[in-house]
Amino acid sequence: MAEEYPNLDHWKHVEEFMVYEAALLMAQIDPYDYPDGIEQLKEWDHPRWKTAKGYQRAIATAIARGVLTASHIHVIETNYDGQSYIAKFDESRHTWADIDTSGSTITRQSLFGWIRKQNIILILPPHKRQKDGEFIKAVTLASDGIIEVSVKETPKIAYAPYLDENNNLSPIELRATTAAWEAVTGNGDPLITGKAVKPALRKWLTEHAAEYGGLGKEAIERCATVANWNKNGGAPKTPTRTPPRD
């Protein structure tokens, strides 16, 4: 078997990839070592063959749905004589499963754009890990390779110094207030779904009080008051639907 995490520098100037090549590269596998693609990986029982297969399916489905732009999309069809031939992808007749992963191609720019937009999570090679189980959480164009990563054990926003838990000058109630606001507004304004803002903030702070030094009732109330943007108060109106016109 080829090196488990090979050096992929020889791919850094390639501007167009076959679908299976892109999938293998995303799984940190050198396509040159497995010219027959996923089936060869499976046959040789490569430890990441399922990872590569998952990426390949993700790319193919994205192409079929028009989410990822391909340079060429080919399908393999069979004529009445039982002979195979290459045909163009027709969304009215074909699905992602019909896409020829060896004949269909995507550009580097399209691939990177799709990875960023869809927030694709890639496993980080051991030699680049700082801790076991770390993942690539951000993907950017790299000047010296296929991908460039920023490593975090869990995805987090790049906070200002006063919200950095490792900063001794960071007020714990300020961090709790910010975290509560982010949690409550994660799916948009809760008022739209009929939830009162301050009680929702108070509930989150109560449930996560231990994470912020054991916040007491008064501290929770202070944080909820600061994070509450709905100063009008009162229960929110129940959302209603406008009846359809005849």
Salt bridges, closest charged atoms under 4 A:
GLU4 OE2 - ARG48 NH1 3.64
ASP30 OD2 - HIS10 NE2 2.63
GLU77 OE2 - ARG93 NH1 3.16
GLU77 OE2 - HIS94 NE2 2.54
ASP90 OD2 - ARG93 NE 3.52
GLU153 OE1 - LYS131 NZ 3.85
GLU165 OE2 - LYS156 NZ 3.50
GLU173 OE2 - ARG222 NH2 2.64
GLU207 OE2 - LYS203 NZ 2.59
GLU211 OE2 - HIS208 NE2 3.98
GLU221 OE2 - LYS198 NZ 2.95
GLU221 OE1 - ARG202 NE 3.03
